[in-house]
Amino acid sequence: MYQSFIGLEIHVQLQTKTKVFCDCPVTFGDEPNTRVCPVCMGYPGVLPALNGEAITLGYLLARALNCRLSPVSSFDRKNYFYPDLPKNYQITQYYQPLGRDGFIDLEFRKKKKRVRIHQVHLEEDAGKMIHAGDMSLLDYNRAGTPLLEIVTEPDLEIGEEAELLLQELRRIVQYLQVSDGNMEEGSLRCDANVSVNHRGEGLGQKVEIKNLNSSRFVRKALTWEIARHQEILDRGGTVTQETRLWNENRDQTESMRSKERAHDYRYFPEPDLPPFRADQPFLEGLEERLVELPAARRARFREQWGFSASQVDFLCDQKSTADFFEAVVAAGGAPDQALFWLAGDVRKLLKRSGGDLLTSPLTPQRLAELLDLLARGRIHGKIAKQTLEQVFLEDRDPSAIIHERGWKQLSSREELLPVLERVLEENPLPVEELRQGATRPLGFLMGKVMKATGGRAEPAAARTLLQELIEAPRRVSSVQVLSFGGAIAGTRREDGMIEPGDLVSLAELFQADPELPDSILFEELRLGRFLSEEITPADWATLLVRIAGTLDQGGVQGIVIAHGTDTLAYTASLVHWFFADTPVPIVLTAGEGPPGEGSRGESGENLRRAVLCAASGSAGIHVVYGDTDFLPLNLKFERVDSGGGNSFRTWNPEELLRSGSSLAPVARGVEQEELTRCLEEVLGQTCIVRVYPGMRGDILVTLMEAGIRCFVLEIFDRGTASLREGPFSLRNALIQGRERGVLFFCTSQQEGVVDFSGYVTAHALWREGAVPMGRLTTESAFTRLVTAQVEVLCEGEARSRDAWRERVLALMED
């Protein structure tokens, strides 16, 4: 088994107005060779003069990276010839850099990792070579630009960790305003050093990959290069120490030149620059310029407002967004609503306009004002969205836009009564159905009211007044019972076999039941005739849309879903990921036979208990079977009596909470046809694979070639996943999966040891790119993965393969 070692040399172009040793301006995109002078062109007889802001910014970043700051730093000459360096030497720091022995802390796959910083030093940048056909053109505008080089120790292991470190460093330099961190413009570049050796034998032969200008290329180049080293070592060969380049068109590294060593550069002290002494007033000035860094800000946001990891990652990715958010909260905006609008409609409008928060017409005060109008019921959500668009278009305050267009919400009885009376008069049939005890026509009438008022009616006030005007003879709360396959919704034939059918008459099952309140109206709603093992994506879409519609319409006390035993664990966890924050009970139940068998039968008793649970008002998702109310996550059906008198149990219940937030709020608002399409696409590219001894890794490759993009690998206990070289190894499949953008997730079959982080085989799997799912069972992890992908599809944004992968991972870690 191999171990890889990665160290980075990160070059940060400092955000100064002039170059580091002369007065030439630092700008991007100017005409070639128009920002040069005798000093940066290396003419004889010229003398460099140190840019004071450059040395300050360099020390500031070294301080932020926890380095031991040098009281005296000096400059040296690094001698080598490149066409884009006119002096034939580079002024840099070798013997006395700005800082040493720092570190940066990362969190990768929910585990913390400290990456040591070897040193931070200041130097001048070279120019730019432009290759055009058989010519090479030289632009010296960049020559002499202040460049800070950060050299890490070889503490990283895989490309994903290097990518994460670069992204975090980009945030840090932007927060400190040391650099704009724009990799596309060359403000942040990276050279990566990688070596591979047998585990426990230390560093191998080092190879450097030069001039990587995106964090994604860093990840891809390192992943490819590690695989190349392993292949050479497998053949018994020796890796050559050299410098290589990343060919982004072919997705591979290519040899550039043999690797120089330090003595090849003939370092000696720069005679024309005196040492810089960092005295006490200078160091105190650094402390004054420090700001709260991204990691500390993320931790504070999570602690202060209880946001999830993905939410704080969005808010703190750019300092301007985090500052804007806190300004909105300071102006009176609710934190959760400010986050919701910034991550949703505000971000969409910024993408549409191509601008950013700092230059947009939306100010923190305007967003806080909009949120206040929404919270006080002066407008509702749809009008708020329309108002926000006009703020961007007109650069005006929300209240002025709402007043001018007459968008004020109608909420008083006097405003709503004439409209509601007209709607009731024009729609007598739905009114009569409501008076007979039905609930669904209320949603139809509410739609008519919203149309008649141009969307200005306040929904809660309109619904209350509607119910009052209808004057139903008795107010009834309904418990909807949905028939969703399985024996509990079937009938037994004469030969003893069960075939798909409907639930028996609820009136017969619950007639004169003393425990059921008289005010409950049972509405049996059939979703189809099938057994639970015959569930299709369309069936799941039908169920989810029906639940969402019922919750949106209101007036329901609870929902019962009569299901089959075999697949209940999948549907229960799927419903949880969609509706974990439901304010009314959603109760799933099952039985091994039709409910009418015997006096009432086991299935009938389960159904009765489920209805009682739904009528109890206990919010959340429940699974009722026998005398037990199970959690919907980590549910297992084993056909073995586990001590509770039934065949179900919940794994690791102490790790799970009844409450929680839904994973896919976007997907809940789509039409049934669209949700069916999304589920069919997602389920067609997602696969559960039980990893067993002797399993060939190319099985996974075949599945990838057939279109699988996401795997849930179920391993036994803490291992049973061969990574030894040969046809039974999974390593090649995992490597090919990374190249194709495929996602891998790990679960275990074993109760009590699902969190198997300390086991070498599992750890090796994760290092190859498989994400551990902690204590989630296979069924719950699978439906979480399905729901995350549906959420990404329903967001409606065009995504590249890498962007899709990153978004799904973010939702899975939320």
Secondary structure as UniProt FT lines:
FT   STRAND          2..13
FT   TURN            32..33
FT   TURN            38..42
FT   TURN            44..45
FT   HELIX           52..64
FT   TURN            65..66
FT   STRAND          68..69
FT   STRAND          72..73
FT   STRAND          76..79
FT   TURN            83..84
FT   TURN            86..87
FT   STRAND          89..92
FT   STRAND          99..108
FT   TURN            109..110
FT   STRAND          111..124
FT   STRAND          128..132
FT   TURN            133..134
FT   STRAND          135..139
FT   TURN            141..144
FT   STRAND          146..152
FT   HELIX           159..176
FT   TURN            183..186
FT   STRAND          188..198
FT   TURN            199..200
FT   STRAND          207..212
FT   HELIX           215..234
FT   TURN            235..236
FT   STRAND          242..247
FT   TURN            248..251
FT   STRAND          252..258
FT   HELIX           262..265
FT   STRAND          268..269
FT   TURN            271..272
FT   STRAND          276..277
FT   HELIX           280..289
FT   HELIX           294..305
FT   HELIX           309..316
FT   HELIX           319..330
FT   TURN            331..332
FT   HELIX           335..341
FT   HELIX           342..346
FT   HELIX           347..353
FT   TURN            357..359
FT   HELIX           364..375
FT   TURN            376..377
FT   HELIX           381..394
FT   HELIX           398..405
FT   HELIX           413..426
FT   HELIX           428..435
FT   TURN            436..437
FT   HELIX           441..452
FT   TURN            453..455
FT   HELIX           459..470
FT   STRAND          477..483
FT   HELIX           487..489
FT   STRAND          490..492
FT   TURN            494..495
FT   STRAND          498..500
FT   HELIX           506..510
FT   TURN            511..512
FT   TURN            514..515
FT   TURN            518..519
FT   STRAND          520..526
FT   HELIX           532..534
FT   HELIX           537..553
FT   STRAND          556..563
FT   TURN            566..567
FT   HELIX           568..579
FT   TURN            580..581
FT   STRAND          585..590
FT   TURN            595..596
FT   HELIX           601..615
FT   TURN            616..617
FT   STRAND          620..625
FT   TURN            626..627
FT   STRAND          628..630
FT   TURN            633..634
FT   STRAND          635..637
FT   STRAND          648..650
FT   HELIX           653..655
FT   TURN            665..666
FT   HELIX           667..669
FT   HELIX           672..683
FT   TURN            684..685
FT   STRAND          686..690
FT   TURN            693..694
FT   HELIX           698..705
FT   TURN            706..707
FT   STRAND          710..715
FT   TURN            717..718
FT   TURN            727..728
FT   HELIX           731..740
FT   STRAND          743..748
FT   TURN            751..752
FT   TURN            757..758
FT   HELIX           760..767
FT   TURN            768..769
FT   STRAND          770..772
FT   TURN            774..775
FT   HELIX           778..794
FT   HELIX           801..813
//
